[in-house]
Amino acid sequence: MGPMHRKSFVSFALFAAFALGACTSGRADSVHKPVPASNAATAQLLPTDAQALPDFTFDQYHQLLGQLKGTPVVVNLWGSWCGPCRTEAPLFKKAAEQYGNHVQFLGIDILDAKPSARKYMDEFGLTFPSVYDPSGGGDIRNQLGYIGQPDTLFYDASGKLVADRAGVIDEHDLIAGIAMIYPGLTAFGLPPRTPTPSSPSP
């Protein structure tokens, strides 16, 4: 597990950024590519089997987002070896069970091996689909502008990136992010924030 780093919720005006632990450091400056228009002639890329873990490129990722236009999408970048990813996995399981009929959840497994990734998904009972970045260097993550993981992105039904989190997310901010892209859910009655451990006195 790597050093502590700053994480931000870009465009997430509801909340101030705060520091938490993650596998590596922060986020690089990047411009997210616009989501392409949906093309009926394009093969459907969303896996129907959560355990399939098909190999995916950055271009395929954006093609998939285009196919999903009309549905809010929550994307989580993870690796089975990543401690903070394991911390937040139960939150994604719970959220997908609660809101999966209205919001599409998608995982992107990076810097990993498929057997380990499938074991991770079994361990945490993740039933929403994930895709696998076979580049060996986290190419999808890198092209999205992140330099660490986990990372979470919130796209509204038009395909616009509304908010993102570089680093581990708590239940409060995960549900708040979903509320921003799913009009049927309000930001009221959010779960309490997970307290940030206080630093020991010098």
C-alpha positions in Angstrom: 0.0 0.0 0.0 1.4 3.4 -1.0 1.7 6.7 0.7 -1.1 8.9 2.0 -2.4 11.4 -0.5 -4.9 14.1 -1.2 -8.2 13.2 -2.8 -10.7 15.5 -4.4 -14.3 15.3 -5.4 -14.0 17.2 -8.7 -17.2 19.3 -9.4 -18.7 17.9 -6.3 -19.9 21.2 -4.8 -21.8 19.5 -2.0 -18.7 18.6 -0.1 -15.2 19.9 0.6 -12.2 17.8 -0.2 -10.6 15.9 2.6 -7.6 13.6 3.1 -7.9 9.9 3.4 -5.6 6.9 2.7 -5.3 5.3 -0.7 -3.1 2.9 -2.7 -1.1 5.6 -4.5 -1.1 9.3 -5.0 -3.9 11.5 -6.2 -5.0 12.6 -9.6 -3.2 14.1 -12.6 -4.5 17.0 -14.6 -6.6 15.6 -17.5 -9.5 16.5 -19.7 -12.1 13.7 -19.8 -13.1 12.9 -23.4 -16.7 13.6 -24.3 -19.0 10.5 -24.3 -19.7 9.5 -27.9 -23.3 9.3 -29.2 -24.9 5.9 -28.9 -24.6 3.8 -32.1 -27.2 1.1 -32.6 -24.8 -0.7 -35.0 -22.2 -1.0 -32.2 -22.1 -4.4 -30.4 -23.3 -4.1 -26.8 -20.2 -4.0 -24.6 -21.7 -4.2 -21.2 -21.0 -7.7 -19.7 -24.1 -9.7 -18.8 -22.0 -11.9 -16.5 -20.3 -10.2 -13.6 -17.5 -12.8 -13.6 -16.7 -12.4 -17.3 -14.2 -9.6 -16.8 -13.7 -9.0 -20.6 -10.5 -7.2 -21.6 -11.2 -3.5 -22.3 -9.3 -0.6 -23.8 -9.8 3.1 -23.1 -11.6 3.4 -26.4 -14.0 0.5 -25.6 -14.7 2.2 -22.2 -15.9 5.3 -24.0 -17.9 3.3 -26.5 -19.6 1.6 -23.6 -20.4 4.9 -22.0 -22.0 5.9 -25.3 -24.1 2.8 -25.3 -25.3 3.6 -21.8 -26.5 7.1 -22.6 -30.0 7.5 -21.0 -28.9 5.7 -17.8 -26.9 7.3 -14.9 -23.6 5.4 -14.5 -21.3 5.0 -11.5 -17.8 3.7 -12.4 -15.4 2.4 -9.8 -11.7 1.7 -10.6 -10.3 -1.1 -8.4 -7.8 -3.8 -7.9 -8.0 -6.9 -5.7 -4.6 -6.1 -4.1 -5.7 -2.5 -3.1 -6.5 -2.1 0.6 -8.7 1.0 0.2 -10.6 -0.8 -2.7 -11.4 -3.6 -0.3 -12.6 -1.0 2.3 -15.1 0.5 -0.1 -16.2 -2.7 -1.9 -19.1 -3.5 0.6 -20.4 0.0 0.0 -20.6 -0.6 -3.7 -22.3 -3.9 -3.2 -24.9 -2.3 -1.0 -25.5 0.7 -3.3 -25.8 -1.5 -6.4 -28.4 -3.6 -4.6 -30.4 -0.5 -3.6 -30.1 1.6 -6.8 -29.1 -0.9 -9.5 -32.5 -0.8 -11.2 -32.0 2.9 -11.8 -28.2 3.4 -12.0 -25.7 1.3 -13.9 -22.7 0.3 -11.8 -19.5 -0.6 -13.6 -16.1 -1.7 -12.2 -12.8 -1.4 -14.0 -10.2 -3.8 -12.7 -6.6 -2.5 -13.1 -3.1 -3.8 -12.4 -4.5 -7.1 -11.5 -4.8 -10.8 -12.5 -8.2 -12.1 -13.4 -8.2 -15.1 -11.0 -7.5 -12.7 -8.1 -10.1 -10.2 -9.4 -12.8 -12.9 -9.6 -12.0 -14.1 -6.1 -12.3 -10.5 -4.9 -15.7 -10.2 -6.5 -16.8 -13.4 -4.9 -15.5 -12.4 -1.5 -17.5 -9.2 -1.5 -20.5 -10.5 -3.4 -20.2 -8.0 -6.2 -22.9 -8.7 -8.8 -22.5 -5.7 -11.1 -20.2 -6.1 -14.1 -16.6 -5.2 -14.2 -14.2 -5.0 -17.1 -10.5 -5.8 -17.1 -7.6 -3.5 -18.2 -5.0 -5.9 -19.5 -2.4 -3.2 -20.2 -0.3 -4.0 -17.1 0.1 -0.3 -16.4 -3.4 0.9 -15.7 -3.9 2.5 -19.1 -7.6 3.3 -18.6 -7.0 4.8 -15.2 -4.0 6.8 -16.6 -6.0 8.1 -19.6 -8.8 9.2 -17.3 -6.2 11.3 -15.5 -5.7 9.4 -12.2 -2.4 8.3 -10.7 -3.9 6.1 -8.0 -6.8 4.0 -7.0 -9.6 3.5 -6.1 -11.4 6.1 -8.1 -15.1 6.7 -8.6 -16.8 8.6 -11.4 -20.5 9.7 -11.6 -22.0 10.2 -15.1 -25.5 11.5 -15.5 -28.0 10.1 -18.0 -26.7 12.4 -20.8 -23.2 10.9 -20.4 -21.7 14.0 -18.6 -19.2 13.5 -15.9 -20.9 15.2 -12.9 -18.5 14.3 -10.1 -15.6 12.1 -9.3 -13.5 11.0 -6.3 -9.8 10.1 -6.5 -9.3 7.8 -3.6 -11.4 5.8 -1.2 -15.0 6.9 -0.8 -17.3 6.6 2.2 -21.0 5.8 2.2 -22.1 9.4 2.7 -20.3 10.6 -0.4 -21.1 7.6 -2.5 -24.8 8.1 -1.9 -24.5 11.9 -2.4 -22.8 11.2 -5.8 -25.6 8.9 -6.8 -28.1 11.6 -5.8 -26.4 14.0 -8.2 -27.0 11.7 -11.2 -30.2 10.0 -10.2 -33.1 12.4 -9.9 -35.2 9.9 -8.0 -32.8 10.1 -5.0 -32.4 13.2 -3.0 -29.3 14.2 -1.0 -31.4 14.4 2.2 -31.1 11.7 4.7 -27.6 10.8 3.7 -25.7 8.3 5.8 -23.3 9.9 8.3 -19.8 10.6 7.2 -17.1 8.1 8.3 -15.1 10.0 11.0 -11.5 10.8 9.8 -9.1 9.4 12.4 -7.5 12.2 14.4 -3.7 12.6 14.2 -1.8 11.7 17.4 -0.5 14.6 19.4 3.2 15.4 18.9 
